[in-house]
Amino acid sequence: MQHARTRSDAPARKSIFDSLELDTRLLGMIGAFVVLCLVFNLVTDGRFLTPRNIFNLTIQTVSVAIMATGMVFVIVTRNIDLSVGALLATCSAVMAMVQTVVLPGWLGLGLGHWAIAPLAIAAGLATGAVIGGFQGWLVGFLGIPAFIVTLGGLLVWRNVAWYLTNGQTIGPLDPTYQLLGGINGTLGESLSWGFGLAATVFALVYMATSRRNRRAHDFPVKPRWAEAVLGLVVAGAILGFVAVLNAYEVPERKLARIFEARGEVLPEGFTAGYGLPFSVILLILIAAGMTVIARRTRFGRYVFATGGNPDAAALSGINTRWLTVKVFALMGVLCALSAVVASARLTFHSNDIGTLDELRVIAAAVIGGTALAGGSGTIYGAILGALIMQSLQSGMAMVGVDAPFQNIVVGAVLVLAVLVDILYRRRTGER
C-alpha cells in the first residue's frame, strides 16, 4: 500500500541564492563596498565615483592588494608577517640603488637603457625571496614564533633600507620602470577593450570548462539559467570596469606634448582615455596565478592542509618546515613586486615608503575572509578587502578627515571584521 507523500518528504525548493551557489560572506562584502561607495559619493557631491577617482583608487590599491594575496597563504598556515612594509622598503631601496648607482657605476648604463628596469626588478625579486625565505627558515626550522621573527624584521629591514640610501630620497627612477606605477603606463582605450574582451572570453570559457568537468565526475552543477546569470554578471563587471577607466581622459596639455614628441599637431577636438594601467594588469595576473596555485597545485593543497591541521599534515608526509620557508619566500617576492608598483607610482624611492602597510595588508586579508585560526581564505576576498580599505581611506581623505583619525577608523574596522568573522563561523559551524 502506497502512502501519500507528506509535505516534509517533498524536496525543498532551492532559493535563487542556493541555485547560484553564492558565498553569503562575499555578498556581504560586496554589499558593504557598494554602500561605502554610495555614501562617500553622496557626501563628496558625486566626486567619489568619477572615472578619475576610480582610476586613482585602483592604482592606489594595487600595492597592498599584491601583498594581501601572499598574506592569505601566511595566515592560512597559522603564521603572521608584520615585516611586509619594511621588506617593501628594503626591496625598493635595493632597486633604486641598482638603477641610480650600481648599474651606471659598474656597467655604465644610464637611465633609459633597456636593461635598467629588468635588472633592477630582478635584484628586488631576489632580495625579497632571500629575506622572506630566511624569515621562513627561522620560523619553520628554528621554531621561533612568526610574530617575533617578523616583528624583529619590521625593525631590521626598515632601517636596512635607510642605511642603503643613507636616508636620502633616490630618484628619478628609470622611465621604463615607471611604467608599472599607474598613470605613467596604461594600455590606452583600444588595447584596454581588447584586454577586457579577452578576459571576458577567458572567464566564460573557464566557467563552461568547470561545469563540464564537474558533470564528467558526477558532481552537482548549477542550473543552466544560474550559469547564464553569473556569466552575464562577470562579463558586465569586466567590461564595465574597462569602460570606466577608458572614460578618464588624458589632459589636453599632455596629449599636445605627446603629439609634439612625434612631430605632429594635436587635432582639434581629439580626446583619448587612459585605459587599463599596467600595474592593474600585473595585479590581475598575480591574482589569477595565486588562485591557480591555491586551488590547482600540490603546494596550494599542502598550504591549506597544514593550516587546517598541522599535526595531521606532518603525519601525512608533508614537510611543514620546508613549506613554511616557501610560503615566506613567496611573500617576500610579492613584497618586491609591490615595491616596484609603489616606487614607480611615486617615481622615486622615499624612506617612508610602505609605512603602516603591515596594518593594511593584514586587515585586507582578514576583511577578505582569511581566518586567523588558519585553514581558510581566498585570494579574491583579500583583493576585495584591500579595495574596501583603500576606498575607506580615500573617501575619508576626500571628506577632509585628519590622517590620525583615518588610522583610528581603519583599526576599528579591522577589529570589527574579526568579530564578524568569528560570529559568521560560529553560525555556519552550528548549521
VOGU-3710 file (C-alpha; in Angstrom, 3 decimals, decimal comma):
1> mqhartrsda> 0,000/0,000/0,000  1,398/3,334/-1,068  1,318/6,191/1,389  0,591/9,734/0,364  3,716/11,872/0,207  3,804/14,301/3,086  4,945/17,902/2,780  8,079/17,140/4,827  9,051/14,362/2,372  8,870/16,687/-0,650
11> parksifdsl> 12,213/18,044/-1,847  12,798/21,589/-0,646  12,746/24,210/-3,358  16,036/25,977/-3,742  16,160/29,724/-3,430  17,876/31,858/-6,052  20,912/32,229/-3,801  21,140/28,438/-3,344  20,846/27,864/-7,089  23,591/30,371/-7,838
21> eldtrllgmi> 25,748/28,850/-5,040  26,822/32,318/-3,948  29,069/32,851/-0,957  26,978/34,829/1,518  30,114/36,299/3,099  31,314/37,513/-0,298  27,905/39,015/-0,989  28,064/40,813/2,340  31,483/42,249/1,487  30,307/43,402/-1,926
31> gafvvlclvf> 27,218/44,942/-0,355  29,332/46,771/2,238  31,650/48,035/-0,512  28,727/49,310/-2,586  27,176/51,078/0,413  30,555/52,608/1,307  30,999/53,969/-2,229  27,465/55,368/-2,369  27,840/57,097/0,998  31,156/58,704/0,058
41> nlvtdgrflt> 29,773/59,681/-3,334  26,878/61,398/-1,582  28,962/63,317/0,945  31,507/64,367/-1,716  28,804/65,690/-4,075  29,405/62,996/-6,671  33,203/63,268/-6,802  33,950/59,808/-5,360  32,535/57,723/-8,236  34,021/59,777/-11,078
51> prnifnltiq> 36,262/57,961/-13,602  39,257/59,969/-12,374  38,811/58,968/-8,722  38,077/55,329/-9,597  41,261/55,270/-11,691  43,305/56,704/-8,803  41,621/54,390/-6,298  42,510/51,412/-8,467  46,208/52,188/-8,812  46,458/53,045/-5,103
61> tvsvaimatg> 45,014/49,639/-4,184  47,430/47,568/-6,278  50,460/47,601/-3,964  48,563/46,474/-0,854  46,438/44,010/-2,837  49,507/42,249/-4,252  50,910/41,696/-0,761  47,476/40,686/0,560  47,397/37,708/-1,832  50,585/36,407/-0,201
71> mvfvivtrni> 49,379/37,229/3,301  46,480/34,832/2,704  48,932/31,938/2,448  50,880/33,133/5,505  47,783/33,430/7,701  46,262/30,201/6,355  49,344/28,353/7,660  48,658/29,903/11,096  51,503/32,422/10,867  51,671/36,203/10,543
81> dlsvgallat> 54,063/38,589/8,771  54,496/42,000/10,377  57,510/42,905/8,243  55,873/43,304/4,820  56,009/47,120/4,793  59,644/47,178/5,933  60,576/44,467/3,429  58,879/46,504/0,702  61,070/49,473/1,697  64,252/47,382/1,552
91> csavmamvqt> 63,387/45,970/-1,884  62,518/49,465/-3,104  65,852/50,811/-1,801  67,783/47,992/-3,496  66,053/48,608/-6,841  66,543/52,363/-6,597  70,259/51,997/-5,839  70,695/49,471/-8,660  69,132/51,946/-11,109  70,943/55,082/-9,989
101> vvlpgwlglg> 74,287/53,860/-8,572  75,160/50,221/-9,279  74,379/49,876/-12,994  75,587/53,365/-14,025  78,771/52,978/-11,950  79,623/49,350/-12,713  78,306/48,856/-16,254  77,950/52,429/-17,447  74,217/52,033/-18,085  72,303/55,293/-17,744
111> lghwaiapla> 68,606/55,800/-17,077  66,617/54,963/-20,177  68,747/51,939/-21,140  66,563/48,923/-21,903  68,378/46,719/-19,347  67,985/49,045/-16,355  64,403/48,140/-15,418  64,677/44,323/-15,859  67,944/44,104/-13,910  66,642/46,331/-11,111
121> iaaglatgav> 63,415/44,339/-10,800  65,380/41,063/-10,800  67,558/42,390/-7,975  64,459/43,391/-5,998  62,782/40,000/-6,503  65,940/38,179/-5,412  66,206/40,386/-2,326  62,589/39,736/-1,364  62,884/35,980/-1,906  66,094/35,679/0,142
131> iggfqgwlvg> 64,845/37,777/3,064  61,432/36,107/3,059  62,987/32,641/2,879  65,371/33,491/5,721  62,479/34,567/7,940  60,618/31,400/6,978  63,670/29,324/7,932  63,761/30,973/11,350  60,083/30,138/11,829  59,991/26,674/10,289
141> flgipafivt> 63,327/25,134/11,263  64,301/27,013/14,430  60,776/27,169/15,825  60,796/30,905/16,594  57,207/32,250/16,527  56,407/34,113/13,302  55,126/37,062/15,317  58,556/37,553/16,925  60,561/36,928/13,748  58,572/39,359/11,632
151> lggllvwrnv> 58,291/41,934/14,412  62,078/41,916/14,509  62,064/42,078/10,714  59,863/45,165/10,833  62,576/46,975/12,799  65,554/45,487/10,979  64,536/45,844/7,322  63,080/49,335/7,699  66,448/50,544/8,946  68,425/48,463/6,457
161> awyltngqti> 66,563/50,411/3,760  67,580/53,642/5,471  71,254/52,665/5,515  71,212/51,518/1,893  70,221/55,031/0,795  71,862/56,972/3,657  68,414/58,284/4,475  68,118/60,081/1,137  65,307/60,125/-1,381  66,534/58,337/-4,526
171> gpldptyqll> 65,210/59,378/-7,914  64,106/59,922/-10,550  63,808/56,259/-11,453  64,108/54,742/-14,921  61,275/55,761/-17,320  60,620/52,136/-18,313  60,465/51,165/-14,643  57,930/53,952/-14,033  55,510/52,341/-16,497  54,426/49,960/-13,709
181> ggingtlges> 53,400/52,815/-11,438  49,931/53,520/-12,768  49,203/56,678/-14,679  52,668/56,662/-16,274  51,911/53,378/-18,032  48,498/52,454/-19,454  47,180/50,402/-22,364  45,048/53,110/-23,922  41,429/52,725/-24,982  41,719/50,238/-27,862
191> lswgfglaat> 44,071/47,797/-26,184  42,067/48,049/-22,959  38,909/46,999/-24,788  40,863/44,141/-26,359  42,144/43,034/-22,948  38,650/43,300/-21,478  37,118/41,198/-24,248  39,889/38,592/-23,936  39,397/38,462/-20,146  35,636/38,070/-20,617
201> vfalvymats> 36,056/35,212/-23,093  38,571/33,531/-20,784  36,227/33,826/-17,786  33,256/32,395/-19,709  35,318/29,537/-21,144  36,673/28,781/-17,659  33,123/28,642/-16,271  31,979/26,343/-19,078  35,013/24,070/-18,662  34,489/23,859/-14,906
211> rrnrrahdfp> 30,846/22,912/-15,422  31,797/20,203/-17,929  34,443/18,782/-15,600  32,008/18,679/-12,683  29,430/16,822/-14,797  32,099/14,391/-16,012  32,871/13,465/-12,393  29,183/13,323/-11,372  29,437/16,406/-9,163  26,359/18,611/-8,738
221> vkprwaeavl> 26,229/21,621/-11,072  24,240/24,843/-11,124  21,155/25,102/-13,349  21,894/26,492/-16,801  19,995/29,689/-16,071  22,130/30,224/-12,974  25,328/29,764/-15,002  23,992/32,220/-17,591  23,201/34,837/-14,925  26,669/34,521/-13,373
231> glvvagailg> 28,247/34,738/-16,821  26,377/37,955/-17,569  27,393/39,425/-14,200  31,070/38,548/-14,759  31,066/39,912/-18,317  29,296/43,090/-17,219  31,752/43,640/-14,345  34,833/43,220/-16,562  33,623/45,341/-19,462  32,100/47,950/-17,140
241> fvavlnayev> 35,412/48,309/-15,318  37,234/48,831/-18,620  34,624/51,378/-19,737  35,051/53,418/-16,541  38,844/53,536/-16,851  38,591/54,450/-20,526  36,287/57,311/-19,571  39,135/59,020/-17,678  40,525/61,268/-20,400  44,152/62,282/-20,831
251> perklarife> 44,516/66,067/-20,247  44,762/68,121/-23,420  48,190/69,527/-22,480  49,617/66,034/-22,058  48,151/64,948/-25,389  49,710/68,009/-27,030  53,137/67,082/-25,640  52,741/63,505/-26,884  51,898/64,705/-30,397  54,754/67,236/-30,325
261> argevlpegf> 57,220/64,495/-29,381  56,139/62,644/-32,526  56,459/65,784/-34,650  52,676/66,077/-35,108  49,990/68,576/-34,201  47,121/67,664/-31,881  43,913/67,555/-33,974  41,188/69,866/-32,760  38,639/68,073/-30,584  40,791/64,937/-30,239
271> tagyglpfsv> 40,413/63,057/-26,941  41,853/59,835/-25,556  41,285/57,793/-22,410  43,979/56,314/-20,199  42,564/52,802/-20,123  43,932/49,972/-18,002  47,152/50,720/-16,081  49,955/48,166/-16,379  50,004/47,886/-12,581  46,369/46,742/-12,569
281> illiliaagm> 47,122/44,168/-15,246  50,012/42,954/-13,063  47,608/42,574/-10,124  45,133/40,654/-12,290  47,862/38,257/-13,434  49,132/37,772/-9,873  45,596/37,172/-8,588  44,958/34,592/-11,309  48,297/32,901/-10,644  47,834/32,803/-6,875
291> tviarrtrfg> 44,315/31,410/-7,303  45,635/28,642/-9,548  48,385/27,900/-7,009  45,841/27,760/-4,181  43,335/25,546/-5,971  45,175/23,539/-8,605  48,667/22,761/-7,292  50,121/20,404/-4,723  51,778/23,334/-2,966  48,417/25,088/-2,529
301> ryvfatggnp> 46,752/21,946/-1,195  49,604/21,469/1,262  49,253/25,079/2,458  45,561/24,686/3,296  46,043/21,185/4,716  48,784/22,442/7,023  46,652/25,372/8,154  43,685/23,107/8,804  45,613/20,644/10,970  49,425/20,985/11,164
311> daaalsgint> 49,919/17,734/13,095  47,859/15,683/10,660  49,661/17,320/7,728  53,057/16,427/9,178  51,962/12,834/9,881  50,675/12,516/6,305  54,157/13,250/4,953  54,036/16,992/4,289  57,318/18,711/5,117  55,702/21,571/7,017
321> rwltvkvfal> 59,042/23,184/7,860  60,120/23,488/4,245  56,581/24,566/3,344  56,884/27,468/5,801  60,109/28,591/4,116  58,385/28,518/0,711  55,373/30,498/1,935  57,522/33,252/3,434  59,783/33,335/0,364  56,691/33,770/-1,816
331> mgvlcalsav> 55,571/36,576/0,496  58,969/38,222/0,020  58,683/38,061/-3,778  55,247/39,652/-3,642  56,625/42,396/-1,374  59,247/43,099/-4,043  56,580/43,328/-6,755  54,610/45,706/-4,533  57,782/47,747/-4,097  58,049/48,051/-7,880
341> vasarltfhs> 54,490/49,364/-8,130  54,773/51,694/-5,118  58,108/53,296/-6,061  57,204/53,508/-9,760  53,996/55,348/-8,855  55,989/57,839/-6,780  58,759/57,926/-9,487  61,346/57,771/-6,667  62,263/55,847/-3,525  61,493/57,525/-0,203
351> ndigtldelr> 62,339/56,421/3,329  58,707/56,289/4,433  57,542/54,064/1,582  55,454/51,142/2,849  54,856/52,687/6,284  51,847/51,061/8,004  51,400/48,651/5,082  51,565/45,854/7,665  48,251/47,039/9,072  46,664/47,467/5,652
361> viaaaviggt> 47,775/44,101/4,289  46,716/42,074/7,327  43,435/43,991/7,508  42,770/43,332/3,812  43,327/39,595/4,237  41,181/39,370/7,380  38,378/41,551/5,994  38,508/39,351/2,896  37,627/36,287/4,943  41,004/34,748/5,827
371> alaggsgtiy> 40,642/33,051/9,212  43,306/33,985/11,765  42,953/30,453/13,142  44,250/29,195/9,788  42,946/26,769/7,211  40,707/29,019/5,105  40,972/32,105/2,931  40,550/33,284/-0,652  42,658/35,397/-2,992  39,710/37,329/-4,427
381> gailgalimq> 38,483/38,047/-0,901  41,833/39,575/0,065  41,828/41,805/-3,027  38,286/42,935/-2,283  39,367/43,607/1,305  42,250/45,755/0,049  39,840/47,669/-2,184  37,486/48,275/0,737  40,348/49,523/2,927  41,653/51,877/0,232
391> slqsgmamvg> 38,142/53,148/-0,524  37,635/53,872/3,160  40,873/55,834/3,409  40,434/57,675/0,108  36,858/58,604/0,934  37,819/59,954/4,351  40,655/61,941/2,769  38,249/63,488/0,237  35,847/64,415/3,031  38,708/66,071/4,927
401> vdapfqnivv> 39,191/63,633/7,801  42,576/64,004/9,522  45,157/61,235/8,985  45,271/60,187/12,678  41,509/59,691/12,739  41,726/57,729/9,470  44,038/55,258/11,196  41,643/55,074/14,155  38,804/54,149/11,803  40,930/51,568/9,968
411> gavlvlavlv> 41,919/49,947/13,278  38,300/49,855/14,425  37,212/48,314/11,112  39,873/45,608/11,491  38,616/44,647/14,964  35,017/44,702/13,724  35,945/42,486/10,753  37,485/39,884/13,061  34,374/39,962/15,262  32,119/39,490/12,230
421> dilyrrrtge> 34,331/36,611/11,059  34,056/34,895/14,454  30,277/35,288/14,562  29,921/34,125/10,950  31,982/30,998/11,511  30,105/30,154/14,704  26,813/30,434/12,864  27,886/28,386/9,851  29,552/25,850/12,164  26,293/25,377/14,072
431> r> 24,476/24,806/10,791
//
